[in-house]
Amino acid sequence: MQITITDKTRKHLVLNKSIRSDAIFFLTELSHSRAPAAKRLSAVELSIVLVSKKEIQKINKEWRGKDYPTDVLSFPQYSKSELIKLDRKQLKIETTLLLGDVVICIDKAKEQAKEKKHSFRFELKWLLIHGILHLLGYDHELSAKEARRMQRIEKRLLTR
């Protein structure tokens, strides 16, 4: 598993080790699930980028046409249907699965942790799980059923 963490804020380098271990834990847990490409999750490459509000707003506007800061963005390398084909061996890739990028806004994570009355670390874990699930093709904006499915997985992973 190759996890690359880039802290563009240059303020939270101490978090890199814990974020990396959280990502490895979540991907390992998901590799034992029915998530798309679950069997391939032991050999993935994942990029995690920590950014400011200003930076994530710029990215959100450029890629989603939404001119406001958000907490997390995901940029998957594969669509959900392609990940399912990987499971069925209908789509071949090199040995390492390039999963994609998760961009987390540190400022929003701090704000949300305070609003929700839980720790900053807990909020970072939640945002990381949320971002990884999007990379695996889950999308809470598709339907209420899909939103509930994502919430169940997030809750399960956060309580382990």
Secondary structure as the mmCIF struct_conf table of DSSP 4:
data_model
#
loop_
_struct_conf.conf_type_id
_struct_conf.id
_struct_conf.beg_label_comp_id
_struct_conf.beg_label_asym_id
_struct_conf.beg_label_seq_id
_struct_conf.end_label_comp_id
_struct_conf.end_label_asym_id
_struct_conf.end_label_seq_id
STRN STRN1 GLN A 2 ASP A 7
TURN_TY1_P TURN_TY1_P1 LYS A 8 THR A 9
BEND BEND1 ARG A 10 LYS A 11
TURN_TY1_P TURN_TY1_P2 LEU A 13 VAL A 14
HELX_RH_AL_P HELX_RH_AL_P1 LEU A 15 LEU A 30
TURN_TY1_P TURN_TY1_P3 SER A 31 ARG A 34
BEND BEND2 ALA A 35 ALA A 35
TURN_TY1_P TURN_TY1_P4 PRO A 36 ALA A 37
HELX_RH_3T_P HELX_RH_3T_P1 ALA A 38 ARG A 40
TURN_TY1_P TURN_TY1_P5 LEU A 41 SER A 42
BEND BEND3 ALA A 43 ALA A 43
STRN STRN2 VAL A 44 VAL A 51
HELX_RH_AL_P HELX_RH_AL_P2 LYS A 53 ARG A 64
BEND BEND4 GLY A 65 GLY A 65
BEND BEND5 TYR A 68 TYR A 68
BEND BEND6 ASP A 71 ASP A 71
STRN STRN3 VAL A 72 PRO A 76
BEND BEND7 GLN A 77 TYR A 78
HELX_RH_AL_P HELX_RH_AL_P3 LYS A 80 ASP A 87
TURN_TY1_P TURN_TY1_P6 ARG A 88 LYS A 89
BEND BEND8 GLN A 90 LEU A 91
BEND BEND9 THR A 95 THR A 96
STRN STRN4 LEU A 97 CYS A 105
HELX_RH_AL_P HELX_RH_AL_P4 ILE A 106 LYS A 116
TURN_TY1_P TURN_TY1_P7 LYS A 117 LYS A 117
BEND BEND10 HIS A 118 HIS A 118
HELX_RH_AL_P HELX_RH_AL_P5 PHE A 120 LEU A 135
TURN_TY1_P TURN_TY1_P8 LEU A 136 GLY A 137
TURN_TY1_P TURN_TY1_P9 HIS A 140 LEU A 142
HELX_RH_AL_P HELX_RH_AL_P6 ALA A 144 LEU A 158
TURN_TY1_P TURN_TY1_P10 THR A 159 THR A 159
#
